[in-house]
Amino acid sequence: MENLRYPIGKYALPKQIDEDYIPNAIEQIETFPARLKKLLNNLPEDQLLWSYRSNGWTIKQLVHHCADSHMNSFIRFKLALTEDSPTIKPYHEDQWAELPDTVSTPIEESLKILEGLHARWTQLLKALSQEDLKKQFVHPEHGKRVSLSENIGLYAWHGNHHLAHIKQAITSEGKFKEAPLNQTIL
């Protein structure tokens, strides 16, 4: 079950962030929309209801979740760059997955969001100085300060994590159909 839930492993912050880490992570963020679109290319509508595991989200939910999550992350970067260690607002991703826009909207709409969002986000990330990368926000759920360099790595992992989920769902060929909409995904 753990392998299905975390097909590329849980996110682990490196003990030391070397000079290649940030550019590589930014490249993963930059290429995420194209890699996602390629993976979903020619996927029939009924297959969007396939899940990657029992009680996991469907491919459709994963695509919309990525748009939601990455929009939130982009805003968190901007807050950290313009405020002194702001406390960010968490959101209930499980509840967002049940809202009408997630349930009824075609995935193409979230793919468009991701394409534009990642273009802007990448512009921002590539322009960050070493001082900018040290800036932080506070996550109120655990009170932890998160640096922008850490968050870049986390979101490179996040995209790859959900791409792996979608690959699993496709490979499972419908073994896990129509997961309940109220399941929390990691």
N, C-alpha and C positions, 0 to 999 in steps of 0.2 A: 504494500500500500504506500509506503514512504517513497519508493521509487516512482510510483505513478504521480504522487503529489509533488515531488521535487525531482523531476527527471534530470536536471543538471546540477542537483545538489542545492542545499540551502545557501543563501547568500552569506559569504564570509568576507569581512573587510580584511584586506591584507594588512599584515603587521606594519609594513612600510610601503608607502605609495611611491614607486620609482618614477623616473622620467617618462617611461613608456605607458604607464598605467592610465593616465588621464587622456592622452591622445587616442589610445586604443578604445577606451570606454566611450569617448565622444564619437568615434567612428561607429561603434555599435548602436549608439543612439541615432546617429545620422542615417544609417542604412536600415533601421528597423522598419519603417513603412514599406520600403521596396521589398524587403525580405518577407514581410507579412503578406503583401499583395501577391507576390509570386507563389507563396504557399497556398493561398486561397484561390488562385487562378483556376477558373472553370469548375469550381466546386459547386455542385448542384445545391439548390436551396434546402432540400430535405437533409442534406449532410451537415448543414449548419447547426442542426439540432443534436448532432453527435457530441458526446462528452469524452473526455480523456480518462475518466475513471468513474466508478460508482459514486453518486452524489456529488460529482464535480460539475462545474459550469459547462455549458455547451460552447461550441466554437463561436456562435453568435454572441453569447454573453462575454466571452473572452475578448473578442474584438472591441465591443462597446466598453468593457472594463478598461482596456488599455487606453482608449481615448479619454475616459474619465480620469484615470489615474495619472496619465501623463500631463493632462491639463492642470491637475492639482500640483504636480511636481514643478511644472514650468512657473506657476504662480509662486510657489515656495522659493524658487531661485530668485525671482524678482523681489520678493519681500526681503529676503536675506541680503540682497545687494543694495536695498534702499532704506533699510531699517536696521537698528542695532539689535541683533539676536531676537528677532520677533518670535512670538509663540504662534505657531501655525494652527489652522483649524483642521482637525481631522474630519473624516466623513465616513458614513456607514456604507461601505462598498456593497455589502450584502443587500441592503435596502435599495441602493441605487440600481442594482441588477433587476429589481422588480418594477421599476418605474416604466411608464408607457413608452418612453423613448428607447429604452433598452429592449423591451419585449417586441415592439412593433416596427421599429425603424430598420430599414435594410442596412447591412453592414457597410455598404458603399459610402454612407454618410459619415460613419466613423473613420473609414479609410481616408476620406477627404480631410477630415479634421486632423488625423495623424500626419498626413503628408504636409499640410501647411504648418502645423504646430512644430513638427520636428525640424522643418526648414528654419523657422525662427529660433527655436531652442538651440539648434546647432550653431547658428550665427552668434548667439549669446555666449554659449559655452566656449567657442573658439576664441572669443575676445577676452575671456577672463584672465586677469593677472594672477600671479602667485598669491598676492594679498587677497584678491577676491575669492580664491579657492579656499581660503581659511575662514571666510565668513560663515556664520552659522544661523540656524533657526532652532527653535526649541519645539520638540514634539510633546504636547501635553499629556498624551496617554502614558508615557513613561518618564517624562521630564528630561529626556536625553537631548543634549545639544548635538546637532548633526551638521557637519561642515559640508560646504558645497562639493568639495573633492570626494567626500564619502558618498554624497547623494548622486554624483555622476556615476560612480561605480555601481551603486544600488540600482539605478535605472537602466544601466547597460544590462545588468543581470536580469532585471524585471522583464524587459522585452524578450530576452533570450529564453527566460523561464516560460513565458506564455507561448512563444513560438514552439517550444518543445511540447507544451500541452496540446497545441493544435495538431502538431505532427502525430502525437499519440492518438488523438481522437480520430484522425484520418486513418491511421494504421489499424485502429481497433475495428474499423468498418461497421460502426453502428452498434457495437457490443454494449455501449453505455449510451442509450438514447434518452433524450429529453430529461435531463437532470432537473430536479426541483429548482425553481428560481431563487429560493431563499437560502442557498448554500453559500457560505463564505469560502472564498478561494484564496489561496496563497501562491 
